[in-house]
Amino acid sequence: MSSIRRAWLPAIAILVATLCAPRTEAAEIRVMISGGLSAAYKELAPQFEKATGNTVITSYGPSMGSTENAIPVRLARGEPADVLIMVGDALGVMISKGLADAGSRVDLVRSPIGMVVRAGAPKPDISTPEALKATLLAAKSVAYSDSASGVYVGTELFKKLGIASEMEGKARMIPADPVAGVVANGDAELGFQQISELLPIPGADLVGPLPPELQKITIFSAALTKEAKAREQGKALVDFLASPAAAPALVKSGMEPIAPAR
């Protein structure tokens, strides 16, 4: 199959899905999304808007934490949303609090944690637990995110490697800002975050994923909120993000699509 035909496949899939789906009135869909899916979403949302006539209004923020843009904080202060796209465990908390509809939940992708260095810097070996341990001990400074990946790095990974005490003075959690940006600016030698959040940031080079024995896969999921006004349109967006048409953008962002839309 030629590259031109392959390039058209996502658009054709969207068109077919749109023509076959029941017609609903175009609406504004308010979405809250966390960083792990942002790069792919920014590519996919305009495709969905063009195919359906809906307008997507998006707010970005971490799936957890207490920063002002964190999705739980946004919801707590009453910001409206139709669709939540966030770390699956954090979405589960929103469901348990009655803020999201359990029946609408769709698991979208699996997302691994990776490590970056400043662009042009030597890429150390992190292919095995022993190599990763040596790299961390040799580093002068390490940054990790305040989301699910960073919680794992800060509370579990260092302990598994037996270097928790050695990392205390040189590893720090970065609230809100992209970890790759901190590394690109020279404020940290190594950075850990979801690969999908590391790849879009200029000035940092991806070294690779954590070794399989130490990897922590995060599931990103979507659901309608209990107060959603654009329910049908929101479901159509979620179904599109879970469809084969969305898969190339998700894979390009370093994630593994889970399943097609129901």
C-alpha positions in Angstrom: 0.0 0.0 0.0 1.4 3.4 -1.0 2.2 6.1 1.6 -0.4 8.4 0.1 -3.1 5.8 0.5 -2.0 5.1 4.1 -2.1 8.8 4.8 -5.7 9.0 3.7 -6.9 6.0 5.7 -7.6 7.9 9.0 -9.6 10.6 7.2 -11.6 8.0 5.3 -12.3 6.1 8.5 -13.6 9.3 10.2 -15.8 10.0 7.1 -17.3 6.5 7.1 -17.9 6.7 10.9 -19.6 10.1 10.6 -21.8 9.0 7.7 -22.9 5.9 9.4 -23.5 7.4 12.9 -26.9 8.8 13.9 -27.1 12.5 13.2 -27.0 14.8 16.2 -27.1 18.5 16.4 -23.6 20.1 16.4 -22.6 21.3 19.9 -19.8 22.7 22.0 -18.0 19.8 23.8 -16.0 20.9 26.8 -13.1 18.6 27.5 -10.6 18.4 30.4 -7.5 16.4 29.4 -4.2 15.5 31.1 -0.8 15.8 29.5 -0.2 12.2 28.5 -2.7 12.3 25.6 -2.3 16.0 24.8 0.0 15.8 21.7 -2.1 13.2 20.0 -5.3 14.9 21.0 -4.2 18.2 19.5 -3.9 16.4 16.2 -7.1 14.4 16.5 -9.5 17.0 17.8 -9.5 19.2 14.7 -10.2 16.1 12.6 -13.2 15.3 14.7 -14.4 18.9 14.6 -14.1 18.9 10.8 -15.9 15.6 10.4 -18.8 16.3 12.8 -19.3 20.1 12.9 -18.9 20.0 16.7 -16.6 22.5 18.5 -14.3 21.1 21.1 -13.3 23.5 23.9 -10.3 22.1 25.8 -8.8 22.7 29.2 -5.4 21.0 30.1 -4.1 19.9 33.4 -2.7 17.1 35.5 -4.9 14.1 36.4 -4.0 14.6 40.1 -2.4 17.0 42.5 -3.3 20.4 43.9 -2.1 22.8 41.3 -4.7 25.2 40.0 -5.0 23.5 36.6 -5.3 20.0 37.9 -8.5 18.3 36.7 -9.8 17.5 40.2 -9.2 21.1 41.2 -10.9 22.4 38.2 -14.0 20.2 38.9 -14.0 21.2 42.5 -14.3 24.8 41.7 -17.1 24.2 39.4 -15.6 24.4 35.9 -17.9 22.8 33.4 -16.9 19.7 31.5 -18.6 17.2 29.3 -15.7 14.8 28.8 -12.7 13.9 31.1 -9.6 12.3 29.6 -7.1 11.4 32.3 -5.1 8.7 34.1 -7.5 5.7 34.6 -6.9 5.5 38.3 -7.6 9.2 38.8 -10.7 8.9 36.6 -11.8 6.1 38.9 -11.6 8.6 41.8 -13.8 11.0 39.9 -16.3 8.3 39.3 -16.4 7.3 42.9 -17.1 10.9 43.9 -20.0 11.0 41.5 -18.4 13.4 39.1 -18.1 11.1 36.1 -20.3 8.4 34.6 -18.9 4.9 35.1 -21.0 3.5 32.3 -19.4 5.8 29.8 -15.8 5.0 30.7 -13.5 3.9 27.9 -9.9 2.9 28.4 -8.0 4.5 25.5 -4.2 3.8 25.6 -1.3 2.3 27.5 1.5 4.7 28.2 5.0 3.9 29.3 7.5 6.0 31.3 10.6 7.2 29.6 13.8 9.2 30.3 15.2 12.2 28.5 18.5 14.1 28.5 19.3 17.5 27.1 19.4 17.6 23.3 22.9 16.6 22.1 24.0 15.1 25.4 25.3 11.5 25.6 22.5 9.0 26.0 23.3 6.7 29.0 22.4 3.1 29.1 19.1 2.4 30.9 18.3 -0.9 29.2 18.5 -3.0 32.4 17.8 -2.3 36.1 21.6 -2.3 36.8 22.3 0.1 34.0 19.5 2.5 35.1 20.8 2.4 38.7 24.3 3.3 37.6 23.0 6.1 35.4 20.9 7.6 38.3 23.7 7.4 40.8 26.1 9.1 38.3 23.6 11.9 37.5 23.9 15.3 39.3 20.2 16.1 39.1 17.0 14.3 38.2 13.5 15.6 37.6 10.2 13.8 37.5 6.6 14.8 37.0 3.8 15.4 39.6 1.5 13.1 37.8 1.1 9.3 37.9 4.5 8.6 36.3 6.3 10.9 38.8 4.5 9.4 41.8 5.8 6.0 40.7 9.4 7.3 40.1 9.5 9.1 43.4 7.9 6.6 45.7 8.6 3.2 44.1 11.3 3.2 41.4 14.1 4.5 43.5 13.2 2.1 46.3 13.1 -0.8 43.9 16.7 0.1 42.8 17.8 0.5 46.4 18.9 4.1 46.0 16.1 6.0 47.6 18.4 7.7 50.1 21.0 8.6 47.5 18.3 10.3 45.3 16.9 12.5 48.1 19.3 15.3 47.6 19.2 15.4 43.8 15.8 14.2 42.6 12.8 16.5 42.6 9.2 16.6 41.5 8.2 19.2 39.0 4.7 20.6 39.5 2.8 21.6 36.3 5.7 22.2 34.0 6.8 19.6 31.4 9.8 17.7 32.7 11.5 17.6 29.3 11.4 21.4 29.3 13.2 21.5 32.7 15.9 19.2 31.2 16.1 21.2 28.0 16.7 24.4 30.0 19.6 22.7 31.8 17.8 22.7 35.2 18.0 18.9 35.5 20.4 16.3 33.9 17.8 13.5 33.6 14.0 13.7 33.3 11.3 11.0 33.7 7.7 11.3 32.5 5.2 9.6 30.2 7.0 9.2 26.8 4.0 10.8 25.2 4.7 14.0 27.3 8.4 13.9 26.7 8.4 13.6 22.9 6.7 16.9 21.9 9.1 19.1 23.9 12.0 20.6 21.9 15.5 20.7 23.4 15.4 17.2 25.0 16.2 13.8 23.5 14.4 10.6 24.5 16.9 8.0 25.8 14.2 5.3 25.9 11.6 3.6 28.1 12.3 2.2 31.6 13.6 -1.4 31.6 10.7 -3.9 31.3 11.2 -5.1 34.8 10.8 -1.6 36.2 8.3 -0.2 33.8 5.0 1.2 35.0 2.3 1.4 32.4 -0.3 4.0 32.9 -3.8 3.6 31.4 -5.4 6.7 30.1 -9.2 6.7 30.0 -12.1 8.8 29.0 -15.6 9.3 30.4 -18.6 11.7 30.4 -19.1 13.8 33.4 -22.4 13.4 35.4 -23.2 17.0 34.5 -22.4 16.7 30.8 -24.6 18.8 28.6 -23.3 17.6 25.2 -23.7 13.9 26.1 -24.2 12.4 22.6 -21.5 14.6 21.0 -19.1 13.9 23.9 -19.7 10.1 23.5 -19.0 10.5 19.7 -15.6 12.2 20.6 -14.7 9.4 23.0 -15.6 6.8 20.5 -13.5 8.5 17.8 -10.5 8.6 20.1 -10.9 4.9 20.7 -11.3 4.1 17.0 -8.8 2.8 14.5 -8.8 6.2 12.9 -7.1 7.7 15.9 -4.6 4.9 16.4 -1.8 6.3 14.1 -1.6 9.6 16.1 -1.6 7.7 19.4 1.2 5.4 18.3 3.2 8.3 17.0 3.0 9.9 20.4 4.5 6.8 22.1 1.3 5.1 23.3 -0.4 1.8 22.6 -4.1 2.0 21.7 -6.2 -0.4 23.7 -9.4 -1.2 21.8 -11.7 0.2 19.1 -14.8 2.1 20.1 -17.8 0.1 21.4 
